[in-house]
Amino acid sequence: MTQNTPLSARLPRLPLPADDVTQRVLSAAQLRARGVSAAQTSAQCLPGGPWQHLLPGVYLLHPGPPTGQERLHGALLYAGRPPVSARRAAAGAADAGYGEAMVTGVAALALHGFASAGELGALHRIDVLVPRTRRLRSTRFVEVLRTASMPGPVRVGEVPVAPVERALADAVAATADAADVRRLLTEAVRDGHCEPAAVVRELSEAKLLGRPAVVAAVDALLAEGRAVAEARLYAMVREHGLPEPVWNVELRLPGGPDLGGVDAYWPDHAVAVELDSRAPRYGVPGRRGGRAQEGPQWSAYAAKREHLERLGVTVVHLTPRKLREALDQQATVVRTALMAAADREPAAYVMVLPR
């Protein structure tokens, strides 16, 4: 070859842009590992050239606009690149990878399948979560979120994504519109992505529960979660052939005080089912990982359960998560309680009233 040989002919052979997004978007370190110098890369990215400078240290190996997947891969390469002190060690690697970076916020929700998050390719920004010790800046379409508490990523294909609850909290933090917040939170529960308690926990730890746009949305979230849990409870009774209970009733001693409401009750067996759809409370607001507090709501629930059991009523405590993840097992628990009624001392007579 001579100096007149076109640069493209002098470049090391690279994979042509193909269906694999990891071959269409490469970091500077990945290009060096493939034998492409910084000067050659810069020349390829000149106006009218075949490549583009997508993000600092990240290159798109075709001249057209980037797709949503290419922007996503590029964002992770940018946020996951090693610190300056470690780049020489990583330069010889064939693939520097994403490091600890993961997608969060609305982009993560789109990957998790949220309809209300919109199409990945239509998003104006991609939020990427990195450890607090990183000193990366947000740039172009990438918003870098630093945190002292990195969650374990969920893999959507090959993409590391924040769990739904964390992605929701990060999306809500960046969303001012109350209607958008409500849509995201209710879809999370309605479509079975996560449980209300887990969402409220993340919102609490991110200090978001006091925002006006979040307050009403959380109420809607909890109502949606309870409706979904009740539907699962109805399905459990019917699909597993359990006796039909009376639904959503108040229990009361004759001439005495109210004993409280239960979600299902079998009078002939003195067995009650109560769904626990309480919102959690936390000991250290705003600190991720704060210890849960039982609080007055839990104390009232525990006192009611203890009172009923002293009267001979068996109370089966079910959570929305148990009904979602282990419906067959929960049906067995209820069936066992009903069968055990014949071996117990007769319960005190209680009145059953509509709630």
LINCOR-V48384 format. One record per helix or strand of 3 or more residues. SS is the DSSP state (hx for helix, st for strand). FROM is the first residue (numbers start at 1). LEN is the number of residues. If there is no record, write none. Layout:
# LINCOR-V48384
SS/FROM/LEN ; SS/FROM/LEN
This chain:
# LINCOR-V48384
hx/7/4 ; hx/21/4 ; st/25/3 ; hx/28/6 ; hx/38/7 ; st/52/4 ; st/58/3 ; hx/68/13 ; hx/84/8 ; st/102/3 ; hx/105/8 ; hx/115/3 ; hx/120/3 ; st/126/6 ; st/142/6 ; st/154/3 ; st/159/3 ; hx/164/10 ; hx/178/13 ; hx/196/10 ; hx/212/28 ; st/246/7 ; st/258/9 ; st/271/6 ; hx/295/16 ; st/314/6 ; hx/320/6 ; hx/327/17 ; st/351/4
